Amino acid sequence: MSMDAWETAKGGIRKDVGTHNYTTWIEPLSFRSLDEGTLSLASPTEFIGKWVMQNFEEPILRHVGATGMSAARLVCAAGARAMPAAVRATPDETAPRARLRQENTLDKRFNFDSFVVGKSNEMAHAAARRVASGGAVSFNPLFLHSRVGLGKTHLMQAIAWELQETQPEKKVMYLSAEQFMYRFVQSLREKATMDFKELFRTVDVLLVDDVQFISGKNNTQEEFFHTFNALVDQGKQVVISADRSPAEISDVEERITSRLQQGLVVDLHPADYELRLGVLQQRVDGFAAQNPEFEIADGVLEFLASRITASIRVLEGAVMRLFAYADLVKQEVTLEQAQDVLSDLLRASERKLTIEQIMKVTCEHYALRMSDMTSARRSRTVARPRQMAMFLAKKLTPRSYPEIGRKFGGRDHTTVLYAVRKIEELMASEPQIAEDAQLLQRKLEG
Ligand SMILES: Nc1ncnc2c1ncn2[C@@H]1O[C@H](COP(=O)(O)OP(=O)(O)OP(=O)(O)O)[C@@H](O)[C@H]1O
């Protein structure tokens, strides 16, 4: 392997991981050596190195492999020191390792402790907890669905971890529908379908991720259906996830989709502001525990939570980039820096929500006229909704206090500040206000 080959591999990796990930994580790496199957890359910091190994090992090794080199293991560390011989993989070790990667698909980070619960996922979380408690099977299968990056895999793996820990005698199997197919096809090729059936029909809990993958793949579908029925008939728990509801999966036989709906079907909704903030806060706490010098200015997380609404995965990607940055510059991350570091991402998820829309929806809700939002009237029936609209404007748009004040009939920024505090205070003491705020926010974000 030469530097040139690494440059070629980088082109492929870029396509796989996307430009955002590439510029933050891959670009700063430099080639160090490829020795006995171990690819060694230098990263600017320990943090970046660790994250790359955790998240990008597979595409890196694959693209290096595509240049004709054989790399089975990645070491990515800071500094220019050569790796001590002891941590190098010997040729004997590399083969079983590669196989192990196939089998061992559980990610340590995906457990119940690290799963933040909010309104949008509480049903799914409760159902997953129930399955993980390992008691009598009360719904079968549990079918979890949502758009991408909202926690299905996380919950499924949390179930698997919990069961492994509390009931180690149970045979728990987690795999993606793609892996299911791969194993099935392999068993056909090796004339070992009996072993395949035996393997799958003797598990106590089967968790199959991304089941939409079997759409249009008739033999795999058929085998999946038999496996599924055999387990359910024996009272064994099955958990399925997909990116849509059973009824929406096309090119899968009706008898299969109807069977999939016989248990409990739960969807994870897009994360709301509180959940987004909760996930950010959790990641920051985790990072700060490892990096005590890490500091982030007030308001940065709130800003990110209000602006990055796409999915939890995107949100997580954003906060990891901030950590990588903080790790390099070693100073407090300010709002300006965060905006700068994440500018591409923020542009991509820029919402079109305007203060006018917020005023309009608020007026509709309280049966007021738009002119009430900008007028000088101070009666409570008008002033309170106006404060609510100001509060929502601050929370849901990147506008500053003075900008919001100007939109609301040229009011001073202190009036807006007061309105935001007032509503926050009332939300804690008056359930009606809290309910109004939530309802309006849902309408505006929907
Ligand atoms: N409620 C949550 N609390 C903490 N982290 C979460 C939560 N939901 C999702 N995440 C994190 O977001 C990332 C994406 O989640 P996950 O892979 O489970 O999504 P998914 O719904 O399975 O997506 P896909 O449909 O693409 O497979 C993971 O890193 C996961 O840990």
The ligand as an SDF file (V2000), in Angstrom:
LIG
                    3D

 31 33  0  0  0  0  0  0  0  0999 V2000
  -33.8900    8.0940   21.9910 N   0  0  0  0  0  0  0  0  0  0  0  0
  -32.5920    8.0550   21.7160 C   0  0  0  0  0  0  0  0  0  0  0  0
  -31.6780    8.3120   22.6910 N   0  0  0  0  0  0  0  0  0  0  0  0
  -30.3630    8.2910   22.4210 C   0  0  0  0  0  0  0  0  0  0  0  0
  -29.8570    8.0410   21.2050 N   0  0  0  0  0  0  0  0  0  0  0  0
  -30.6980    7.7840   20.1970 C   0  0  0  0  0  0  0  0  0  0  0  0
  -32.1130    7.7730   20.3970 C   0  0  0  0  0  0  0  0  0  0  0  0
  -32.7110    7.4940   19.2230 N   0  0  0  0  0  0  0  0  0  0  0  0
  -31.7260    7.3270   18.3260 C   0  0  0  0  0  0  0  0  0  0  0  0
  -30.5080    7.5010   18.8930 N   0  0  0  0  0  0  0  0  0  0  0  0
  -29.1910    7.4120   18.2420 C   0  0  0  0  0  0  0  0  0  0  0  0
  -29.3310    7.8410   16.9050 O   0  0  0  0  0  0  0  0  0  0  0  0
  -28.5820    6.9950   16.0280 C   0  0  0  0  0  0  0  0  0  0  0  0
  -29.5000    6.3690   15.0000 C   0  0  0  0  0  0  0  0  0  0  0  0
  -30.3770    5.4550   15.6550 O   0  0  0  0  0  0  0  0  0  0  0  0
  -30.7460    4.0190   15.0440 P   0  0  0  0  0  0  0  0  0  0  0  0
  -29.6130    3.4750   14.2440 O   0  0  0  0  0  0  0  0  0  0  0  0
  -31.2760    3.1940   16.1460 O   0  0  0  0  0  0  0  0  0  0  0  0
  -31.9000    4.4480   14.0610 O   0  0  0  0  0  0  0  0  0  0  0  0
  -32.8290    3.5630   13.1350 P   0  0  0  0  0  0  0  0  0  0  0  0
  -34.2040    4.0590   13.3580 O   0  0  0  0  0  0  0  0  0  0  0  0
  -32.5710    2.1170   13.3370 O   0  0  0  0  0  0  0  0  0  0  0  0
  -32.3380    3.9930   11.7080 O   0  0  0  0  0  0  0  0  0  0  0  0
  -32.3400    3.1640   10.3100 P   0  0  0  0  0  0  0  0  0  0  0  0
  -33.7640    3.1350    9.8620 O   0  0  0  0  0  0  0  0  0  0  0  0
  -31.4950    4.0160    9.4330 O   0  0  0  0  0  0  0  0  0  0  0  0
  -31.7810    1.8180   10.5770 O   0  0  0  0  0  0  0  0  0  0  0  0
  -27.9000    5.9700   16.9090 C   0  0  0  0  0  0  0  0  0  0  0  0
  -26.5880    6.3780   17.1750 O   0  0  0  0  0  0  0  0  0  0  0  0
  -28.7180    5.9890   18.1820 C   0  0  0  0  0  0  0  0  0  0  0  0
  -27.9410    5.6730   19.3140 O   0  0  0  0  0  0  0  0  0  0  0  0
  1  2  1  0
  2  3  1  0
  2  7  2  0
  3  4  2  0
  4  5  1  0
  5  6  2  0
  6  7  1  0
  6 10  1  0
  7  8  1  0
  8  9  2  0
  9 10  1  0
 10 11  1  0
 11 12  1  0
 11 30  1  0
 12 13  1  0
 13 14  1  0
 13 28  1  0
 14 15  1  0
 15 16  1  0
 16 17  2  0
 16 18  1  0
 16 19  1  0
 19 20  1  0
 20 21  2  0
 20 22  1  0
 20 23  1  0
 23 24  1  0
 24 25  2  0
 24 26  1  0
 24 27  1  0
 28 29  1  0
 28 30  1  0
 30 31  1  0
M  END
$$$$
